[in-house]
Amino acid sequence: MNDKKDNKNFERTIECMARGIMVGGSIGAIAGWFFMDFQRALGLGMLVGCLAGLTMKSARDKRDRD
Protein backbone atom coordinates (compact mmCIF):
# COMPACT_ATOMS: atom_id res chain seq x y z
CA MET A 1 0.00 0.00 0.00
CA ASN A 2 2.79 2.41 0.89
CA ASP A 3 4.52 1.55 -2.40
CA LYS A 4 1.48 2.73 -4.38
CA LYS A 5 1.42 5.99 -2.43
CA ASP A 6 5.14 6.54 -3.12
CA ASN A 7 4.63 5.85 -6.85
CA LYS A 8 1.70 8.27 -7.01
CA ASN A 9 3.72 10.94 -5.22
CA PHE A 10 6.67 10.42 -7.59
CA GLU A 11 4.41 10.57 -10.65
CA ARG A 12 2.81 13.76 -9.39
CA THR A 13 6.24 15.30 -8.84
CA ILE A 14 7.39 14.40 -12.35
CA GLU A 15 4.15 15.67 -13.89
CA CYS A 16 4.33 19.02 -12.11
CA MET A 17 8.02 19.46 -12.90
CA ALA A 18 7.48 18.63 -16.58
CA ARG A 19 4.61 21.09 -16.88
CA GLY A 20 6.59 23.80 -15.12
CA ILE A 21 9.64 23.29 -17.32
CA MET A 22 7.55 23.29 -20.50
CA VAL A 23 5.62 26.45 -19.62
CA GLY A 24 8.68 28.25 -18.24
CA GLY A 25 10.77 27.30 -21.25
CA SER A 26 8.04 28.51 -23.59
CA ILE A 27 7.75 31.86 -21.86
CA GLY A 28 11.54 32.12 -21.80
CA ALA A 29 11.71 31.41 -25.54
CA ILE A 30 9.19 34.15 -26.22
CA ALA A 31 11.23 36.54 -24.07
CA GLY A 32 14.33 35.46 -25.99
CA TRP A 33 12.77 36.49 -29.27
CA PHE A 34 12.01 40.00 -28.07
CA PHE A 35 14.06 41.07 -25.05
CA MET A 36 17.27 39.16 -24.33
CA ASP A 37 19.72 36.49 -25.48
CA PHE A 38 17.77 33.38 -26.51
CA GLN A 39 19.83 30.78 -24.60
CA ARG A 40 19.82 32.82 -21.42
CA ALA A 41 16.07 33.46 -21.61
CA LEU A 42 15.33 29.78 -22.28
CA GLY A 43 17.57 28.63 -19.43
CA LEU A 44 16.13 31.11 -16.95
CA GLY A 45 12.61 30.22 -18.04
CA MET A 46 13.25 26.53 -17.47
CA LEU A 47 14.82 27.22 -14.08
CA VAL A 48 11.86 29.32 -12.98
CA GLY A 49 9.60 26.61 -14.41
CA CYS A 50 11.21 24.07 -12.06
CA LEU A 51 10.42 26.29 -9.10
CA ALA A 52 6.87 26.83 -10.36
CA GLY A 53 6.47 23.05 -10.72
CA LEU A 54 7.51 22.50 -7.12
CA THR A 55 5.08 25.19 -6.00
CA MET A 56 2.29 23.58 -8.03
CA LYS A 57 3.01 20.19 -6.45
CA SER A 58 2.99 21.70 -2.98
CA ALA A 59 -0.36 23.36 -3.63
CA ARG A 60 -1.87 20.13 -4.97
CA ASP A 61 -0.59 18.15 -1.98
CA LYS A 62 -2.02 20.72 0.42
CA ARG A 63 -5.38 20.70 -1.37
CA ASP A 64 -5.53 16.88 -1.24
CA ARG A 65 -4.76 16.82 2.49
CA ASP A 66 -7.67 19.16 3.25
C-alpha positions, 0 to 999 in steps of 0.5 A: 500500500505504501509503495502505491502511495510513493509511486503516485507521489513520484508521478505527481512530482514528475508531472508538475516538474514537466509542466513547469519546465515546459511552460517556463521554457516557452515563456523564456523562448518568447522573451528570448525572441524579443528582449534578451539572449535566446539561450539565457532566456530559455535557461532562466525560463526553465529554471523558474519553471522548475520552481513553479512546478515545485510550487504547483506540487505543494499546492496540490498536496495541500489541497488533497490533504484538506 
